[in-house]
Amino acid sequence: QVQLVESGGGLVQAGGSLRLSCTASGNIFSNDPMGWYCQAPGKQRKLVARISSGGSTNYADSVKGRFTISRDNAKNTVYLQMNSLKPEDTAVYYCTIKARGWIDYWGQGTRVTVSS
């Protein structure tokens, strides 16, 4: 079994910053691929950013240059630094891990609200 615990969401004004954290535990490798997805009300869940076992990263076009994903393998933790936040970034953000390289698990989500 795998557990993901997210933190760092909240309410912020447009232009502000937040840092999300997600710590994984259980049957994982320390360098398993991890990522962040978001889901706004009435919309489908979509990729925000992901980081591979080797540290390479991918971002949604809408967040490039504003968000940065990083990881600390020693802590089994992935971070999402979100800068220059916009109201359209408002969503529930979910952490995901591809445990042992092949099974996907999801966190419970953390809410981010950006006011204009």
VOFIGU-382491 format. One record per atom (N, C-alpha, C): residue in three letters; z, x, y. Coordinates in pm, whole numbers, padded with zeros to 5 digits, always signed. Last residue first. Layout:
// VOFIGU-382491
ALAZXY;...
This chain:
// VOFIGU-382491
SER-00712-00896+03742;SER-00804-00856+03850;SER-00735-00853+03985;SER-00541-00760+03459;SER-00553-00858+03566;SER-00643-00804+03677;VAL-00567-00725+03125;VAL-00601-00657+03250;VAL-00624-00762+03357;THR-00383-00696+02838;THR-00427-00790+02940;THR-00447-00714+03070;VAL-00371-00644+02500;VAL-00394-00578+02628;VAL-00449-00683+02725;ARG-00169-00664+02213;ARG-00243-00734+02318;ARG-00251-00650+02445;THR-00230-00535+01896;THR-00148-00526+02016;THR-00231-00580+02132;GLY-00224-00581+01540;GLY-00283-00599+01672;GLY-00182-00585+01784;GLN-00152-00514+01289;GLN-00128-00653+01330;GLN-00186-00684+01468;GLY-00408-00309+01131;GLY-00279-00336+01189;GLY-00269-00481+01235;TRP-00586-00292+00821;TRP-00579-00327+00962;TRP-00434-00344+01006;TYR-00777-00088+00594;TYR-00656-00162+00629;TYR-00654-00183+00781;ASP-01025-00019+00353;ASP-00993-00052+00493;ASP-00863-00133+00504;ILE-01074+00247+00140;ILE-01018+00112+00152;ILE-00976+00089+00296;TRP-01178+00515+00146;TRP-01262+00405+00100;TRP-01204+00266+00110;GLY-01017+00732+00214;GLY-01159+00742+00238;GLY-01243+00623+00196;ARG-00761+00673+00197;ARG-00816+00753+00088;ARG-00967+00760+00097;ALA-00831+00410+00418;ALA-00733+00483+00339;ALA-00799+00550+00218;LYS-00941+00388+00706;LYS-01012+00385+00578;LYS-00931+00473+00483;ILE-00771+00185+00941;ILE-00780+00312+00869;ILE-00860+00289+00741;THR-00736+00045+01268;THR-00784+00039+01131;THR-00789+00179+01072;CYS-00584-00157+01516;CYS-00603-00026+01456;CYS-00652-00045+01313;TYR-00689-00382+01763;TYR-00648-00360+01624;TYR-00679-00218+01581;TYR-00610-00558+02050;TYR-00664-00433+01996;TYR-00603-00407+01859;VAL-00707-00845+02211;VAL-00612-00790+02115;VAL-00681-00669+02051;ALA-00805-00811+02558;ALA-00828-00845+02417;ALA-00705-00806+02336;THR-00969-00706+02844;THR-00862-00791+02792;THR-00895-00839+02652;ASP-01181-00586+02956;ASP-01118-00514+02845;ASP-01004-00594+02782;GLU-01249-00733+03176;GLU-01323-00760+03052;GLU-01272-00679+02933;PRO-01095-00617+03378;PRO-01054-00746+03320;PRO-01125-00777+03189;LYS-01067-00264+03300;LYS-01135-00376+03365;LYS-01086-00508+03304;LEU-00922+00058+03354;LEU-00932-00068+03281;LEU-00992-00178+03366;SER-00918+00339+03379;SER-01009+00255+03459;SER-01030+00120+03392;ASN-00843+00429+03037;ASN-00837+00448+03182;ASN-00937+00356+03250;MET-00674+00458+02748;MET-00763+00366+02818;MET-00742+00381+02968;GLN-00647+00631+02459;GLN-00618+00640+02602;GLN-00720+00557+02675;LEU-00534+00573+02158;LEU-00646+00530+02240;LEU-00600+00532+02385;TYR-00449+00764+01866;TYR-00423+00717+02001;TYR-00551+00665+02064;VAL-00304+00775+01544;VAL-00423+00775+01627;VAL-00388+00712+01761;THR-00108+00959+01314;THR-00115+00871+01430;THR-00248+00888+01501;ASN+00020+01131+01135;ASN-00059+01017+01085;ASN-00079+00912+01195;LYS+00128+01358+01231;LYS+00206+01235+01252;LYS+00137+01111+01197;ALA-00063+01540+01173;ALA+00072+01569+01127;ALA+00162+01446+01139;ASN-00285+01445+01308;ASN-00279+01430+01162;ASN-00138+01454+01109;ASP-00335+01273+01571;ASP-00241+01377+01535;ASP-00218+01362+01385;ARG-00632+01196+01761;ARG-00543+01179+01646;ARG-00451+01298+01632;SER-00803+00985+02000;SER-00759+01114+01948;SER-00664+01089+01832;ILE-01033+00842+02225;ILE-00960+00832+02099;ILE-00925+00972+02053;THR-01055+00727+02550;THR-01059+00846+02465;THR-00974+00821+02341;PHE-01245+00547+02794;PHE-01149+00550+02683;PHE-01166+00679+02604;ARG-01444+00606+02981;ARG-01316+00548+03026;ARG-01207+00560+02919;GLY-01667+00709+02864;GLY-01626+00766+02991;GLY-01494+00712+03043;LYS-01739+00404+02705;LYS-01769+00546+02719;LYS-01735+00595+02858;VAL-01714+00134+02680;VAL-01591+00211+02710;VAL-01617+00360+02727;SER-01956+00021+02619;SER-01879-00038+02728;SER-01755+00043+02767;ASP-02049+00145+02391;ASP-02108+00181+02520;ASP-02021+00135+02637;ALA-01789+00255+02176;ALA-01874+00147+02224;ALA-01927+00186+02362;TYR-01792+00583+02032;TYR-01741+00485+02127;TYR-01842+00372+02149;ASN-01681+00825+01799;ASN-01785+00731+01842;ASN-01720+00627+01931;THR-01607+01167+01708;THR-01574+01037+01765;THR-01699+00957+01800;SER-01476+01397+01466;SER-01584+01348+01551;SER-01556+01204+01592;GLY-01275+01473+01291;GLY-01245+01469+01434;GLY-01359+01425+01524;GLY-01307+01455+01024;GLY-01331+01586+01085;GLY-01308+01589+01234;SER-01266+01192+00975;SER-01171+01285+00917;SER-01187+01423+00978;SER-01346+01036+01296;SER-01367+01068+01155;SER-01259+01163+01104;ILE-01266+00764+01493;ILE-01257+00908+01478;ILE-01261+00941+01330;ARG-01386+00515+01718;ARG-01341+00559+01588;ARG-01345+00710+01584;ALA-01364+00229+01936;ALA-01380+00373+01914;ALA-01333+00406+01773;VAL-01430-00048+01921;VAL-01404+00018+02048;VAL-01430+00168+02034;LEU-01609-00300+01751;LEU-01563-00163+01756;LEU-01541-00117+01899;LYS-01486-00639+01759;LYS-01590-00538+01775;LYS-01528-00400+01787;ARG-01454-00975+01658;ARG-01393-00843+01666;ARG-01505-00739+01673;GLN-01606-01232+01860;GLN-01590-01157+01737;GLN-01521-01024+01762;LYS-01425-01465+02074;LYS-01531-01369+02044;LYS-01502-01298+01913;GLY-01214-01620+02152;GLY-01341-01686+02127;GLY-01455-01593+02091;PRO-01057-01355+02321;PRO-01052-01497+02282;PRO-01191-01557+02266;ALA-01156-01038+02181;ALA-01124-01124+02295;ALA-01124-01269+02249;GLN-01064-00776+01995;GLN-01112-00913+01982;GLN-01062-00994+02099;CYS-01142-00439+01901;CYS-01079-00537+01989;CYS-01142-00674+01965;TYR-01050-00147+01712;TYR-01137-00260+01739;TYR-01066-00352+01836;TRP-01025+00194+01641;TRP-00974+00081+01717;TRP-01085-00022+01735;GLY-00970+00404+01350;GLY-01042+00351+01465;GLY-00968+00238+01531;MET-01004+00678+01117;MET-00929+00571+01182;MET-01008+00522+01302;PRO-01034+00853+00809;PRO-01096+00799+00930;PRO-01014+00682+00985;ASP-00760+01063+00707;ASP-00846+00947+00683;ASP-00908+00899+00814;ASN-00594+01284+00711;ASN-00715+01289+00792;ASN-00811+01174+00761;SER-00387+01237+00537;SER-00354+01255+00679;SER-00478+01256+00768;PHE-00449+00967+00316;PHE-00462+01108+00347;PHE-00441+01123+00497;ILE-00215+00720+00190;ILE-00324+00767+00277;ILE-00335+00918+00269;ASN-00013+00503+00116;ASN-00107+00574+00030;ASN-00230+00617+00109;GLY+00208+00526+00397;GLY+00173+00474+00265;GLY+00073+00562+00195;SER+00120+00474+00743;SER+00207+00523+00637;SER+00163+00462+00506;ALA+00016+00535+01080;ALA-00011+00489+00944;ALA+00089+00549+00847;THR+00045+00429+01407;THR+00095+00519+01305;THR+00077+00458+01168;CYS-00106+00417+01710;CYS-00105+00353+01579;CYS-00064+00457+01476;SER-00101+00344+02059;SER-00069+00432+01947;SER-00070+00351+01818;LEU-00260+00331+02376;LEU-00223+00267+02251;LEU-00197+00373+02145;ARG-00200+00356+02708;ARG-00225+00435+02588;ARG-00171+00360+02468;LEU-00360+00249+03010;LEU-00267+00225+02900;LEU-00300+00323+02788;SER-00417+00219+03363;SER-00431+00287+03235;SER-00325+00239+03136;GLY-00606+00039+03620;GLY-00492+00107+03561;GLY-00522+00166+03424;GLY-00815-00114+03698;GLY-00811+00024+03744;GLY-00698+00106+03685;ALA-00629-00412+03708;ALA-00760-00347+03699;ALA-00754-00209+03765;GLN-00292-00387+03588;GLN-00391-00426+03687;GLN-00522-00352+03663;VAL-00164-00488+03268;VAL-00193-00384+03366;VAL-00295-00437+03466;LEU+00045-00560+03000;LEU-00025-00614+03116;LEU-00043-00503+03219;GLY+00000-00419+02670;GLY+00074-00479+02779;GLY-00016-00533+02886;GLY+00042-00179+02398;GLY-00027-00282+02474;GLY+00059-00336+02586;GLY+00195-00002+02249;GLY+00137+00043+02375;GLY+00062-00061+02455;SER+00137+00016+01892;SER+00220-00004+02010;SER+00142+00037+02133;GLU+00116-00056+01541;GLU+00055-00031+01672;GLU+00157-00053+01782;VAL+00126+00055+01222;VAL+00212+00002+01328;VAL+00155+00044+01462;LEU+00019-00006+00902;LEU-00023+00042+01033;LEU+00065-00025+01138;GLN+00057+00078+00560;GLN+00105+00006+00678;GLN+00056+00076+00804;VAL-00057+00034+00232;VAL-00070+00107+00358;VAL-00018+00019+00471;GLN+00000+00085-00120;GLN+00000+00000+00000;GLN+00000+00088+00124;
